[in-house]
Amino acid sequence: MAHQVGTCRFGSDPKNSVLDINCKTHDLDNLYIVDGSFFPSSAAVNPSLTIMANALRVGKHLIVRTA
């Protein structure tokens, strides 16, 4: 089974990444992407739990941001 990742990588440099470290796009202020595309590359294991953990982390960031 293939796990597609790496299409919207995250990082601090907009030249090398689409998302910042909180998975918000560098170009749009209110667009967050929390699927597997934030991974820079594919690991040897199923990424589902990491994707869920990251979604919870980003959700907590959004709660703080909107408070």
SETOR-579009 format. One record per atom (N, C-alpha, C, O, CB): residue in three letters; chain; atom name; x, y negated, z negated. Coordinates in Angstrom, 3 decimals. Atoms other than C-alpha are relative to their C-alpha. Glycine has a CB too. Layout:
% SETOR-579009
[site ala,A,CA,[X,Y,Z]] ...
% end
This chain:
% SETOR-579009
[site met,A,N,[0.842,1.176,0.000]] [site met,A,CA,[0.000,0.000,0.000]] [site met,A,C,[0.889,-1.242,0.000]] [site met,A,O,[1.842,-1.321,-0.775]] [site met,A,CB,[-0.959,0.003,-1.219]] [site ala,A,N,[-0.759,1.240,-0.082]] [site ala,A,CA,[1.349,-3.434,0.932]] [site ala,A,C,[-0.668,-1.082,-0.841]] [site ala,A,O,[-1.894,-1.156,-0.923]] [site ala,A,CB,[0.132,-0.459,1.463]] [site his,A,N,[0.486,1.143,0.774]] [site his,A,CA,[1.005,-6.479,-1.293]] [site his,A,C,[0.558,-1.258,0.643]] [site his,A,O,[1.751,-1.546,0.547]] [site his,A,CB,[0.419,0.100,-1.515]] [site gln,A,N,[-0.429,1.208,-0.701]] [site gln,A,CA,[1.122,-9.681,0.699]] [site gln,A,C,[0.264,-1.115,-0.998]] [site gln,A,O,[-0.627,-1.495,-1.757]] [site gln,A,CB,[-1.057,-0.440,1.029]] [site val,A,N,[-0.380,1.087,0.892]] [site val,A,CA,[2.975,-12.404,-1.194]] [site val,A,C,[0.923,-0.952,0.757]] [site val,A,O,[1.370,-0.649,1.863]] [site val,A,CB,[0.693,0.546,-1.289]] [site gly,A,N,[-1.003,0.907,-0.522]] [site gly,A,CA,[5.177,-15.406,-0.515]] [site gly,A,C,[-0.466,-0.994,1.039]] [site gly,A,O,[0.366,-1.683,1.630]] [site gly,A,CB,[1.069,0.771,0.563]] [site thr,A,N,[0.467,0.925,-1.034]] [site thr,A,CA,[2.946,-17.431,1.808]] [site thr,A,C,[-0.144,-1.431,-0.505]] [site thr,A,O,[-0.131,-2.366,0.296]] [site thr,A,CB,[-1.323,0.473,0.547]] [site cys,A,N,[0.081,1.340,0.612]] [site cys,A,CA,[2.585,-20.394,-0.619]] [site cys,A,C,[0.919,-0.023,-1.224]] [site cys,A,O,[0.457,-0.198,-2.352]] [site cys,A,CB,[-1.491,-0.362,-0.405]] [site arg,A,N,[-0.956,-0.108,1.099]] [site arg,A,CA,[5.724,-20.138,-2.718]] [site arg,A,C,[-0.065,-1.196,-0.941]] [site arg,A,O,[-0.419,-2.306,-0.542]] [site arg,A,CB,[1.404,0.140,0.548]] [site phe,A,N,[-0.045,1.103,0.937]] [site phe,A,CA,[6.057,-22.183,-5.868]] [site phe,A,C,[1.437,-0.334,-0.360]] [site phe,A,O,[2.324,0.518,-0.303]] [site phe,A,CB,[-0.801,0.329,-1.252]] [site gly,A,N,[-1.323,0.477,0.359]] [site gly,A,CA,[9.030,-24.251,-6.959]] [site gly,A,C,[-0.027,-1.503,-0.220]] [site gly,A,O,[-1.072,-2.139,-0.089]] [site gly,A,CB,[1.019,0.366,1.082]] [site ser,A,N,[-0.052,1.426,0.312]] [site ser,A,CA,[10.197,-27.737,-7.823]] [site ser,A,C,[0.279,-0.875,1.224]] [site ser,A,O,[0.032,-2.080,1.180]] [site ser,A,CB,[1.054,-0.250,-1.044]] [site asp,A,N,[-0.361,0.769,-1.187]] [site asp,A,CA,[11.339,-28.809,-4.338]] [site asp,A,C,[-1.037,0.185,1.106]] [site asp,A,O,[-1.206,1.296,1.609]] [site asp,A,CB,[1.390,0.415,0.501]] [site pro,A,N,[1.002,-0.119,-1.069]] [site pro,A,CA,[8.598,-29.583,-1.776]] [site pro,A,C,[0.576,0.452,1.341]] [site pro,A,O,[-0.168,0.932,2.196]] [site pro,A,CB,[-0.692,-1.317,0.186]] [site lys,A,N,[-0.627,-0.456,-1.243]] [site lys,A,CA,[11.095,-28.818,1.002]] [site lys,A,C,[0.047,1.522,0.083]] [site lys,A,O,[0.062,2.087,1.177]] [site lys,A,CB,[1.411,-0.567,0.117]] [site asn,A,N,[-0.118,-1.463,0.041]] [site asn,A,CA,[11.283,-25.167,-0.117]] [site asn,A,C,[-1.227,0.697,-0.548]] [site asn,A,O,[-1.259,1.926,-0.610]] [site asn,A,CB,[1.181,0.387,-0.822]] [site ser,A,N,[1.162,-0.616,0.633]] [site ser,A,CA,[7.875,-24.615,-1.699]] [site ser,A,C,[-1.262,-0.791,0.321]] [site ser,A,O,[-1.210,-1.980,0.632]] [site ser,A,CB,[0.199,0.095,-1.521]] [site val,A,N,[1.305,0.627,-0.234]] [site val,A,CA,[4.189,-25.351,-1.227]] [site val,A,C,[-0.614,-0.466,-1.316]] [site val,A,O,[-1.333,-1.464,-1.356]] [site val,A,CB,[-0.953,0.979,0.715]] [site leu,A,N,[0.603,0.244,1.312]] [site leu,A,CA,[3.262,-25.324,-4.938]] [site leu,A,C,[1.043,-0.450,-1.011]] [site leu,A,O,[2.219,-0.106,-0.894]] [site leu,A,CB,[-0.706,1.256,-0.504]] [site asp,A,N,[-0.900,0.321,1.103]] [site asp,A,CA,[4.768,-26.872,-8.055]] [site asp,A,C,[-0.034,1.138,-1.015]] [site asp,A,O,[-0.661,2.166,-0.758]] [site asp,A,CB,[-0.392,-1.352,-0.667]] [site ile,A,N,[-0.087,-1.111,0.957]] [site ile,A,CA,[5.476,-24.781,-11.167]] [site ile,A,C,[-1.336,0.341,-0.647]] [site ile,A,O,[-1.476,1.401,-1.257]] [site ile,A,CB,[1.000,-0.331,-1.076]] [site asn,A,N,[1.345,-0.292,0.508]] [site asn,A,CA,[1.809,-25.039,-12.194]] [site asn,A,C,[-0.941,0.462,1.102]] [site asn,A,O,[-2.159,0.481,0.919]] [site asn,A,CB,[-0.578,-1.228,-0.682]] [site cys,A,N,[0.752,-0.511,-1.156]] [site cys,A,CA,[0.682,-23.693,-8.790]] [site cys,A,C,[-0.932,-1.023,0.627]] [site cys,A,O,[-1.917,-0.663,1.271]] [site cys,A,CB,[-0.799,1.196,-0.408]] [site lys,A,N,[0.723,1.089,-0.668]] [site lys,A,CA,[-0.657,-27.096,-7.688]] [site lys,A,C,[0.770,-0.349,1.255]] [site lys,A,O,[2.000,-0.395,1.237]] [site lys,A,CB,[-0.166,-1.259,-0.934]] [site thr,A,N,[-0.697,0.357,-1.230]] [site thr,A,CA,[0.100,-28.047,-4.112]] [site thr,A,C,[0.732,-1.322,-0.174]] [site thr,A,O,[0.257,-2.222,-0.868]] [site thr,A,CB,[-0.983,-0.083,1.177]] [site his,A,N,[-0.777,1.237,0.073]] [site his,A,CA,[2.761,-30.712,-3.727]] [site his,A,C,[-0.726,-1.148,0.688]] [site his,A,O,[-0.576,-2.301,0.282]] [site his,A,CB,[1.378,0.199,0.629]] [site asp,A,N,[0.618,1.049,-0.818]] [site asp,A,CA,[0.636,-32.616,-1.194]] [site asp,A,C,[-1.390,-0.431,-0.453]] [site asp,A,O,[-1.789,-1.568,-0.201]] [site asp,A,CB,[-0.082,0.463,1.403]] [site leu,A,N,[1.360,0.324,0.440]] [site leu,A,CA,[-2.854,-32.496,-2.744]] [site leu,A,C,[-0.084,0.080,-1.513]] [site leu,A,O,[0.377,1.047,-2.118]] [site leu,A,CB,[-1.033,0.950,0.647]] [site asp,A,N,[-0.007,0.092,1.460]] [site asp,A,CA,[-3.518,-33.522,-6.324]] [site asp,A,C,[-0.906,1.006,-0.693]] [site asp,A,O,[-0.656,1.328,-1.855]] [site asp,A,CB,[-0.400,-1.369,-0.411]] [site asn,A,N,[0.975,-0.830,0.704]] [site asn,A,CA,[-6.419,-31.185,-7.080]] [site asn,A,C,[-0.195,1.367,0.648]] [site asn,A,O,[-1.281,1.941,0.570]] [site asn,A,CB,[-1.322,-0.716,-0.067]] [site leu,A,N,[0.088,-1.320,-0.615]] [site leu,A,CA,[-5.653,-27.972,-5.175]] [site leu,A,C,[1.018,0.925,-0.653]] [site leu,A,O,[2.227,0.706,-0.573]] [site leu,A,CB,[0.234,-0.081,1.532]] [site tyr,A,N,[-0.834,-1.010,0.662]] [site tyr,A,CA,[-4.316,-25.012,-7.131]] [site tyr,A,C,[-0.203,1.331,0.706]] [site tyr,A,O,[-1.318,1.655,1.115]] [site tyr,A,CB,[-0.346,0.118,-1.524]] [site ile,A,N,[0.070,-1.316,-0.634]] [site ile,A,CA,[-3.525,-21.598,-5.646]] [site ile,A,C,[0.572,1.011,-0.985]] [site ile,A,O,[1.746,0.934,-1.348]] [site ile,A,CB,[0.781,0.029,1.372]] [site val,A,N,[-0.437,-0.930,1.044]] [site val,A,CA,[-3.343,-18.712,-8.106]] [site val,A,C,[-0.103,1.464,0.427]] [site val,A,O,[-0.253,2.352,-0.412]] [site val,A,CB,[-0.818,-0.217,-1.252]] [site asp,A,N,[-0.045,-1.390,-0.459]] [site asp,A,CA,[-3.319,-15.615,-5.922]] [site asp,A,C,[1.455,0.435,0.139]] [site asp,A,O,[2.347,-0.255,-0.356]] [site asp,A,CB,[-0.757,0.170,1.351]] [site gly,A,N,[-1.354,-0.536,-0.119]] [site gly,A,CA,[-0.256,-13.551,-5.021]] [site gly,A,C,[0.922,-0.782,0.899]] [site gly,A,O,[2.117,-0.491,0.958]] [site gly,A,CB,[-0.065,1.372,0.486]] [site ser,A,N,[-0.845,0.747,-0.921]] [site ser,A,CA,[0.991,-16.064,-2.501]] [site ser,A,C,[1.038,-0.864,-0.699]] [site ser,A,O,[1.990,-1.305,-0.055]] [site ser,A,CB,[-0.849,-0.859,0.875]] [site phe,A,N,[-0.967,0.829,0.714]] [site phe,A,CA,[2.845,-18.016,-5.220]] [site phe,A,C,[1.333,0.712,-0.220]] [site phe,A,O,[2.350,0.056,-0.441]] [site phe,A,CB,[-0.573,-0.425,-1.333]] [site phe,A,N,[-1.244,-0.759,0.168]] [site phe,A,CA,[5.432,-15.210,-5.550]] [site phe,A,C,[1.004,-0.372,1.094]] [site phe,A,O,[0.619,-0.502,2.256]] [site phe,A,CB,[-0.284,1.525,0.026]] [site pro,A,N,[-0.987,0.264,-1.046]] [site pro,A,CA,[8.687,-16.018,-3.754]] [site pro,A,C,[0.265,1.219,0.878]] [site pro,A,O,[0.583,1.076,2.059]] [site pro,A,CB,[1.295,-0.464,-0.623]] [site ser,A,N,[-0.206,-1.226,-0.771]] [site ser,A,CA,[9.029,-12.380,-2.671]] [site ser,A,C,[-0.727,1.148,-0.686]] [site ser,A,O,[-1.221,1.001,-1.805]] [site ser,A,CB,[1.518,0.320,0.152]] [site ser,A,N,[0.705,-1.161,0.527]] [site ser,A,CA,[7.536,-8.951,-3.221]] [site ser,A,C,[0.908,0.838,-0.900]] [site ser,A,O,[2.082,1.053,-0.600]] [site ser,A,CB,[-0.540,0.855,1.145]] [site ala,A,N,[-0.717,-0.900,0.899]] [site ala,A,CA,[8.596,-6.753,-6.112]] [site ala,A,C,[-0.324,1.447,0.372]] [site ala,A,O,[-1.086,1.697,1.306]] [site ala,A,CB,[-0.371,-0.286,-1.486]] [site ala,A,N,[0.203,-1.418,-0.295]] [site ala,A,CA,[8.633,-2.969,-6.156]] [site ala,A,C,[-1.247,0.555,-0.685]] [site ala,A,O,[-1.552,1.739,-0.541]] [site ala,A,CB,[1.221,0.800,-0.428]] [site val,A,N,[1.179,-0.461,0.733]] [site val,A,CA,[5.485,-2.789,-8.312]] [site val,A,C,[-1.227,-0.825,0.398]] [site val,A,O,[-1.104,-1.890,1.003]] [site val,A,CB,[0.238,-0.090,-1.527]] [site asn,A,N,[1.250,0.698,-0.264]] [site asn,A,CA,[1.841,-3.808,-7.995]] [site asn,A,C,[-0.015,-1.326,-0.776]] [site asn,A,O,[0.227,-1.325,-1.983]] [site asn,A,CB,[-1.222,0.888,-0.391]] [site pro,A,N,[-0.063,1.305,0.657]] [site pro,A,CA,[1.610,-7.569,-8.762]] [site pro,A,C,[-1.283,-0.431,-0.713]] [site pro,A,O,[-1.348,-1.557,-1.206]] [site pro,A,CB,[0.352,-1.025,1.003]] [site ser,A,N,[1.313,0.416,0.511]] [site ser,A,CA,[-1.989,-7.574,-10.056]] [site ser,A,C,[0.041,-0.578,-1.408]] [site ser,A,O,[-0.566,-1.620,-1.656]] [site ser,A,CB,[-0.937,1.166,0.019]] [site leu,A,N,[-0.042,0.508,1.374]] [site leu,A,CA,[-1.210,-8.015,-13.763]] [site leu,A,C,[0.736,-1.331,-0.083]] [site leu,A,O,[0.340,-2.210,-0.849]] [site leu,A,CB,[0.666,1.018,-0.921]] [site thr,A,N,[-0.732,1.272,-0.012]] [site thr,A,CA,[1.304,-10.774,-13.072]] [site thr,A,C,[-0.861,-1.110,0.593]] [site thr,A,O,[-0.834,-2.243,0.110]] [site thr,A,CB,[1.314,0.136,0.798]] [site ile,A,N,[0.906,0.982,-0.597]] [site ile,A,CA,[-1.221,-12.549,-10.847]] [site ile,A,C,[-1.056,-0.423,-1.016]] [site ile,A,O,[-1.367,-1.609,-1.125]] [site ile,A,CB,[-0.672,0.574,1.270]] [site met,A,N,[1.007,0.327,1.019]] [site met,A,CA,[-3.836,-12.348,-13.622]] [site met,A,C,[0.601,-0.847,-1.115]] [site met,A,O,[-0.021,-1.811,-1.561]] [site met,A,CB,[-0.607,1.284,-0.588]] [site ala,A,N,[-0.662,0.770,1.057]] [site ala,A,CA,[-1.376,-13.620,-16.249]] [site ala,A,C,[0.287,-1.425,0.471]] [site ala,A,O,[0.111,-2.380,-0.285]] [site ala,A,CB,[1.311,0.692,-0.434]] [site asn,A,N,[-0.260,1.333,-0.528]] [site asn,A,CA,[-0.392,-16.517,-14.012]] [site asn,A,C,[-1.289,-0.801,0.115]] [site asn,A,O,[-1.292,-1.996,-0.180]] [site asn,A,CB,[0.689,0.089,1.360]] [site ala,A,N,[1.287,0.698,-0.096]] [site ala,A,CA,[-4.053,-17.394,-13.383]] [site ala,A,C,[-0.443,-0.505,-1.374]] [site ala,A,O,[-0.975,-1.610,-1.482]] [site ala,A,CB,[-1.079,0.933,0.599]] [site leu,A,N,[0.328,0.447,1.363]] [site leu,A,CA,[-4.614,-17.561,-17.154]] [site leu,A,C,[0.891,-1.171,-0.417]] [site leu,A,O,[0.420,-2.117,-1.049]] [site leu,A,CB,[0.153,1.166,-1.005]] [site arg,A,N,[-0.933,1.080,0.327]] [site arg,A,CA,[-1.506,-19.750,-17.545]] [site arg,A,C,[-0.415,-1.294,0.697]] [site arg,A,O,[-0.426,-2.357,0.077]] [site arg,A,CB,[1.441,0.385,0.402]] [site val,A,N,[0.426,1.179,-0.752]] [site val,A,CA,[-2.686,-22.137,-14.823]] [site val,A,C,[-1.335,-0.517,-0.542]] [site val,A,O,[-1.544,-1.728,-0.613]] [site val,A,CB,[-0.118,0.329,1.508]] [site gly,A,N,[1.270,0.409,0.595]] [site gly,A,CA,[-6.185,-22.164,-16.336]] [site gly,A,C,[0.206,-0.803,-1.276]] [site gly,A,O,[-0.476,-1.804,-1.496]] [site gly,A,CB,[-0.858,1.217,-0.291]] [site lys,A,N,[-0.319,0.756,1.227]] [site lys,A,CA,[-4.736,-23.297,-19.671]] [site lys,A,C,[0.566,-1.366,0.341]] [site lys,A,O,[0.247,-2.356,-0.318]] [site lys,A,CB,[1.002,0.777,-0.875]] [site his,A,N,[-0.534,1.287,-0.456]] [site his,A,CA,[-2.799,-26.009,-17.851]] [site his,A,C,[-1.129,-0.920,0.442]] [site his,A,O,[-1.111,-2.111,0.131]] [site his,A,CB,[1.001,0.203,1.153]] [site leu,A,N,[1.119,0.812,-0.475]] [site leu,A,CA,[-6.030,-27.207,-16.212]] [site leu,A,C,[-0.850,-0.529,-1.153]] [site leu,A,O,[-1.334,-1.661,-1.110]] [site leu,A,CB,[-0.867,0.811,0.951]] [site ile,A,N,[0.769,0.458,1.174]] [site ile,A,CA,[-7.825,-27.375,-19.559]] [site ile,A,C,[0.697,-1.184,-0.650]] [site ile,A,O,[0.055,-2.174,-1.000]] [site ile,A,CB,[-0.177,1.148,-1.032]] [site val,A,N,[-0.766,1.104,0.604]] [site val,A,CA,[-5.049,-29.562,-20.975]] [site val,A,C,[-0.016,-1.228,0.905]] [site val,A,O,[-0.139,-2.357,0.429]] [site val,A,CB,[1.458,0.436,-0.273]] [site arg,A,N,[-0.034,1.113,-0.956]] [site arg,A,CA,[-4.906,-31.676,-17.809]] [site arg,A,C,[-1.302,-0.781,0.011]] [site arg,A,O,[-1.281,-2.003,0.160]] [site arg,A,CB,[0.294,0.516,1.395]] [site thr,A,N,[1.295,0.675,-0.086]] [site thr,A,CA,[-8.624,-32.464,-17.866]] [site thr,A,C,[-0.481,-0.517,-1.343]] [site thr,A,O,[-1.489,-1.221,-1.402]] [site thr,A,CB,[-1.029,0.933,0.575]] [site ala,A,N,[0.425,0.447,1.341]] [site ala,A,CA,[-8.838,-33.098,-21.624]] [site ala,A,C,[0.336,-1.454,-0.241]] [site ala,A,O,[0.048,-1.984,-1.314]] [site ala,A,CB,[0.651,0.855,-1.079]] 
% end
